[in-house]
Amino acid sequence: MLTIHADQIPADLSPSVATIGFFDGVHLGHQHLIAQVVEEARKDGLDAMVVTFDNHPRQVTSPEFIPQMLTTEDEKLVNLAGTGIDTCALFHFTPQLAALSAREFMQQVLHDRLHVRKLVIGYDNRFGHNRSEGFDDYVRHGKQMGIEVIASTPFAIDGQAVSSSRIRRLLAKGEMTEAARCLGRPYLLVGKVVEGYQLGRRLGFPTANLDMGCEGKLLPAAGVYAVKVRTEGSMEMRHAVMNIGSRPTFGGDETSVEVHIINFEGNLYGHHVVVAVGERLRGEQKFTSSDALAEQMRQDVERAEQLFDIEKTREDEE
């Protein structure tokens, strides 16, 4: 996948079939839309292109908006590369772009700069100043400038359209299995291991305290999760248990993310780890003593291992 930025668009860029959107999560709904773009492009002998942004448009139109992202920019680009598109046009959304009408954006950006010949629009997507126009307007504008506009069909699971908003709601409730179904993969967190309070080590369950680095990345609901962890420099996914919460047993008041990698010995300080979040084992709890917490942590690890065994059995049967 070729990634081009707004100030680096080559004059000889090949004509394309394109779609436009923020594509946070690059979930199954997005993948369904992009698959149609790729199909149309291959049929017409054109390149397949996604037009997207490195910042959330609402941060410009509503400065008080604080995004809760499903993917970082790097994660989004990696996932887009896996869809089979040829080019990703990555723009920084600015007040100047926000001021363009749908017709001006189609003419000045899609037609003149990106050489788009066919535009596939998501069933619920609107663009242009104040998002005031809709699909029929895009079709009319397109006819005037030589861009054919096609409507994509929605993608649904169990009768509900898959969307980034739906996935955020699922994560906020800790419903990780359903969120993974909509994403088409487990939800990922990436963090750097930093010094913590050493509370887990004192209880016999040493944990890696993660600095998530990206303030905008959405954390699942507070609680304990069965997860798989890939440490820096390794491709092995190790079994682990993750806690998201404020350590209420010890009077904490700041949210932390801590991972206990089962049967792991080693120093991970300063390393980055990738966490594939699995099933939520329980919500956040306050215990009467550190011994009671240690016993619950032992049960959490045992329950996580049982889930991993069930998952392995299913994979073997498939």
C-alpha positions as CSV (number, residue, x, y, z in Angstrom):
1,M,0.0,0.0,0.0
2,L,1.3,3.4,-1.0
3,T,0.6,6.1,1.6
4,I,0.6,9.7,0.3
5,H,0.2,12.8,2.3
6,A,-1.7,16.0,1.3
7,D,1.5,17.9,0.5
8,Q,3.1,14.9,-1.4
9,I,0.5,14.0,-4.0
10,P,2.3,13.1,-7.2
11,A,1.1,14.8,-10.4
12,D,1.0,11.5,-12.2
13,L,-1.1,9.6,-9.6
14,S,-3.0,6.9,-11.3
15,P,-6.8,7.2,-11.6
16,S,-8.7,5.4,-8.9
17,V,-11.8,4.1,-7.4
18,A,-12.0,5.6,-3.9
19,T,-13.9,5.8,-0.7
20,I,-13.6,8.4,2.1
21,G,-13.9,8.2,5.8
22,F,-12.1,8.2,9.2
23,F,-12.1,4.4,9.4
24,D,-11.4,4.2,13.1
25,G,-11.0,0.5,14.0
26,V,-11.0,-0.7,10.3
27,H,-13.8,-3.0,11.5
28,L,-15.8,-5.5,9.4
29,G,-18.1,-2.8,8.2
30,H,-15.2,-0.8,6.9
31,Q,-13.7,-3.9,5.4
32,H,-17.0,-4.7,3.6
33,L,-17.0,-1.2,2.1
34,I,-13.3,-1.3,1.1
35,A,-13.8,-4.7,-0.5
36,Q,-16.4,-3.1,-2.8
37,V,-13.9,-0.4,-3.7
38,V,-11.2,-3.0,-4.5
39,E,-13.7,-5.0,-6.6
40,E,-14.8,-2.0,-8.6
41,A,-11.2,-1.0,-9.1
42,R,-10.1,-4.4,-10.4
43,K,-13.1,-4.5,-12.7
44,D,-12.3,-1.1,-14.2
45,G,-8.5,-1.5,-14.3
46,L,-8.1,1.4,-11.8
47,D,-6.3,1.7,-8.5
48,A,-8.2,1.2,-5.2
49,M,-7.8,4.1,-2.8
50,V,-8.9,5.1,0.7
51,V,-9.0,8.8,1.6
52,T,-8.7,9.3,5.3
53,F,-7.4,11.6,8.0
54,D,-4.7,11.5,10.7
55,N,-6.9,13.5,13.1
56,H,-10.6,13.2,13.9
57,P,-12.6,15.8,11.9
58,R,-14.8,16.5,15.0
59,Q,-11.7,17.8,16.8
60,V,-11.8,20.7,14.2
61,T,-15.5,21.2,14.0
62,S,-16.1,20.8,17.8
63,P,-12.9,21.7,19.6
64,E,-14.3,20.4,22.9
65,F,-14.6,16.9,21.5
66,I,-12.2,14.4,23.0
67,P,-11.9,11.3,20.7
68,Q,-11.9,7.8,22.1
69,M,-10.0,5.9,19.4
70,L,-10.2,2.2,18.5
71,T,-6.9,2.4,16.7
72,T,-3.9,4.6,16.7
73,E,-2.8,6.1,13.3
74,D,-0.2,3.4,12.9
75,E,-2.6,0.6,13.7
76,K,-5.1,2.1,11.3
77,L,-2.6,2.2,8.5
78,V,-1.5,-1.4,9.1
79,N,-5.1,-2.6,9.1
80,L,-5.9,-0.6,5.9
81,A,-2.9,-2.2,4.2
82,G,-4.4,-5.6,4.9
83,T,-7.6,-4.8,2.9
84,G,-5.9,-5.0,-0.5
85,I,-6.1,-1.3,-1.4
86,D,-3.3,0.2,-3.5
87,T,-3.2,3.7,-2.1
88,C,-4.0,5.5,1.2
89,A,-4.4,9.3,0.8
90,L,-3.8,10.6,4.4
91,F,-4.9,14.2,5.0
92,H,-4.7,16.3,8.1
93,F,-8.2,17.7,8.7
94,T,-8.1,21.5,8.9
95,P,-10.6,24.4,9.2
96,Q,-9.9,25.0,5.5
97,L,-11.0,21.5,4.6
98,A,-14.0,21.8,6.9
99,A,-15.1,24.9,5.1
100,L,-15.3,23.1,1.7
101,S,-18.7,22.1,0.5
102,A,-19.2,18.6,-0.7
103,R,-19.0,19.7,-4.3
104,E,-15.8,21.7,-3.7
105,F,-14.2,18.8,-1.9
106,M,-15.1,16.4,-4.7
107,Q,-13.8,18.8,-7.4
108,Q,-10.7,20.2,-5.7
109,V,-9.5,17.2,-3.7
110,L,-11.0,14.0,-5.2
111,H,-11.1,14.9,-8.9
112,D,-8.3,17.5,-9.4
113,R,-5.7,16.2,-6.9
114,L,-6.4,12.5,-6.4
115,H,-7.8,11.7,-9.9
116,V,-10.8,9.8,-8.5
117,R,-13.0,8.4,-11.2
118,K,-15.4,6.4,-9.1
119,L,-16.5,7.1,-5.5
120,V,-18.0,4.4,-3.3
121,I,-19.9,6.0,-0.3
122,G,-20.7,4.2,2.9
123,Y,-24.4,3.9,3.6
124,D,-24.3,6.4,6.5
125,N,-21.4,8.6,5.4
126,R,-21.7,12.4,4.9
127,F,-19.0,14.8,4.1
128,G,-18.6,18.5,3.2
129,H,-19.3,21.7,5.2
130,N,-21.7,20.9,8.1
131,R,-22.3,17.5,6.5
132,S,-25.4,19.2,5.0
133,E,-25.7,17.2,1.8
134,G,-26.4,13.5,1.1
135,F,-26.0,10.7,-1.4
136,D,-28.2,12.2,-4.1
137,D,-26.2,15.4,-3.9
138,Y,-23.0,13.5,-4.3
139,V,-24.3,11.7,-7.4
140,R,-25.4,15.0,-9.0
141,H,-22.1,16.7,-8.3
142,G,-20.2,13.6,-9.5
143,K,-22.0,13.7,-12.9
144,Q,-20.9,17.2,-13.4
145,M,-17.2,16.4,-13.0
146,G,-16.9,12.9,-14.2
147,I,-17.0,10.9,-10.9
148,E,-19.4,8.0,-10.7
149,V,-20.8,7.8,-7.2
150,I,-21.9,4.4,-5.9
151,A,-23.7,3.5,-2.6
152,S,-22.2,0.7,-0.5
153,T,-24.5,-1.7,1.3
154,P,-24.4,-1.8,5.2
155,F,-22.7,-4.8,6.9
156,A,-24.6,-6.2,9.8
157,I,-24.1,-8.9,12.5
158,D,-27.2,-10.3,14.1
159,G,-29.3,-7.7,12.4
160,Q,-27.3,-4.7,13.7
161,A,-25.1,-2.6,11.5
162,V,-21.4,-2.8,12.5
163,S,-20.0,0.7,13.3
164,S,-17.3,2.3,15.3
165,S,-19.9,3.7,17.7
166,R,-21.3,0.2,18.3
167,I,-17.8,-1.1,19.1
168,R,-17.1,1.7,21.5
169,R,-20.3,0.9,23.4
170,L,-19.3,-2.7,23.6
171,L,-15.9,-1.9,24.9
172,A,-17.4,0.5,27.5
173,K,-19.3,-2.4,28.9
174,G,-16.4,-4.9,28.7
175,E,-18.2,-7.0,26.1
176,M,-15.0,-8.1,24.4
177,T,-16.2,-11.1,22.5
178,E,-18.9,-9.2,20.7
179,A,-16.4,-6.3,20.1
180,A,-14.0,-8.7,18.5
181,R,-16.7,-10.1,16.3
182,C,-17.4,-6.6,14.9
183,L,-13.7,-5.8,14.5
184,G,-12.9,-9.1,13.0
185,R,-10.0,-9.5,15.4
186,P,-9.3,-9.0,19.2
187,Y,-9.1,-5.4,20.4
188,L,-5.5,-4.4,20.9
189,L,-3.7,-2.2,23.4
190,V,0.0,-1.2,23.0
191,G,1.9,0.1,26.0
192,K,5.3,0.7,27.4
193,V,6.3,-1.1,30.6
194,V,7.1,1.5,33.3
195,E,7.7,1.5,37.1
196,G,4.6,0.7,39.1
197,Y,3.7,0.3,42.7
198,Q,5.0,-3.3,42.9
199,L,1.8,-4.4,44.6
200,G,1.3,-7.4,42.4
201,R,4.8,-8.6,43.1
202,R,4.2,-8.5,46.8
203,L,1.1,-10.6,46.3
204,G,2.9,-13.2,44.3
205,F,1.7,-12.0,40.9
206,P,4.2,-9.6,39.4
207,T,2.6,-7.3,36.9
208,A,3.9,-5.1,34.1
209,N,2.5,-1.6,34.5
210,L,1.7,-0.1,31.1
211,D,2.0,3.5,30.0
212,M,-0.5,3.6,27.1
213,G,1.1,6.7,25.6
214,C,-1.8,7.6,23.4
215,E,-4.4,9.5,25.5
216,G,-7.1,9.1,22.8
217,K,-7.0,5.3,22.8
218,L,-10.2,3.8,24.3
219,L,-9.7,1.6,27.3
220,P,-12.3,-1.2,27.9
221,A,-14.4,-1.1,31.1
222,A,-12.6,-1.4,34.4
223,G,-12.0,-5.0,35.4
224,V,-9.9,-8.1,34.9
225,Y,-9.4,-9.7,31.5
226,A,-7.9,-12.8,30.0
227,V,-5.4,-11.5,27.5
228,K,-2.5,-12.5,25.2
229,V,0.6,-10.5,25.3
230,R,3.4,-10.2,22.7
231,T,6.6,-8.8,24.2
232,E,9.1,-6.6,22.3
233,G,11.3,-8.7,20.0
234,S,9.1,-11.7,20.1
235,M,6.3,-13.1,18.0
236,E,5.0,-15.4,20.7
237,M,1.6,-14.5,22.2
238,R,1.9,-15.4,25.9
239,H,-1.1,-16.1,28.2
240,A,-1.7,-13.3,30.7
241,V,-4.3,-11.6,32.9
242,M,-4.8,-7.8,32.7
243,N,-6.3,-5.5,35.2
244,I,-7.8,-2.1,34.3
245,G,-8.7,0.0,37.3
246,S,-7.7,2.3,40.1
247,R,-6.5,-0.3,42.7
248,P,-9.5,0.4,45.1
249,T,-8.2,-2.2,47.7
250,F,-5.2,0.0,48.2
251,G,-7.0,3.4,48.0
252,G,-5.9,4.2,44.5
253,D,-7.7,6.9,42.5
254,E,-5.9,6.9,39.1
255,T,-6.7,4.3,36.3
256,S,-3.8,2.0,35.6
257,V,-3.3,-0.9,33.2
258,E,-1.4,-3.8,34.6
259,V,-0.6,-7.2,33.0
260,H,0.5,-10.4,34.8
261,I,2.1,-12.7,32.2
262,I,1.6,-16.3,33.4
263,N,4.8,-18.2,34.0
264,F,7.0,-15.4,32.7
265,E,10.3,-14.4,34.2
266,G,12.3,-11.4,32.9
267,N,12.7,-7.7,33.0
268,L,10.4,-5.8,30.6
269,Y,11.0,-2.2,31.9
270,G,11.2,0.2,29.0
271,H,9.9,-2.4,26.5
272,H,6.7,-2.1,24.5
273,V,4.1,-4.9,24.7
274,V,1.1,-5.7,22.5
275,V,-2.0,-6.9,24.4
276,A,-4.8,-8.7,22.6
277,V,-7.8,-8.3,25.0
278,G,-9.9,-11.4,25.5
279,E,-12.9,-12.1,27.8
280,R,-13.7,-10.0,30.8
281,L,-13.4,-12.2,33.9
282,R,-14.9,-9.8,36.4
283,G,-15.5,-6.2,37.2
284,E,-13.4,-4.1,39.4
285,Q,-13.7,-5.0,43.1
286,K,-12.5,-3.7,46.4
287,F,-11.2,-6.5,48.8
288,T,-11.1,-6.5,52.5
289,S,-7.5,-7.5,52.6
290,S,-4.4,-8.2,50.5
291,D,-4.8,-11.9,51.2
292,A,-8.3,-11.9,49.8
293,L,-7.1,-10.0,46.7
294,A,-4.3,-12.5,46.2
295,E,-6.7,-15.4,46.4
296,Q,-8.9,-13.8,43.8
297,M,-5.9,-13.2,41.6
298,R,-5.1,-16.9,41.8
299,Q,-8.7,-17.7,40.7
300,D,-8.5,-15.1,37.9
301,V,-5.3,-16.8,36.5
302,E,-6.9,-20.2,36.8
303,R,-10.1,-19.0,35.0
304,A,-8.0,-17.4,32.2
305,E,-6.0,-20.6,31.7
306,Q,-9.3,-22.5,31.4
307,L,-10.5,-20.1,28.7
308,F,-7.2,-20.5,26.8
309,D,-7.6,-24.3,26.9
310,I,-11.1,-24.0,25.6
311,E,-9.9,-21.7,22.8
312,K,-7.1,-24.1,21.9
313,T,-9.5,-27.0,21.7
314,R,-11.7,-25.1,19.3
315,E,-8.8,-24.2,17.1
316,D,-7.7,-27.9,17.0
317,E,-11.2,-29.0,16.1
318,E,-11.3,-26.5,13.2
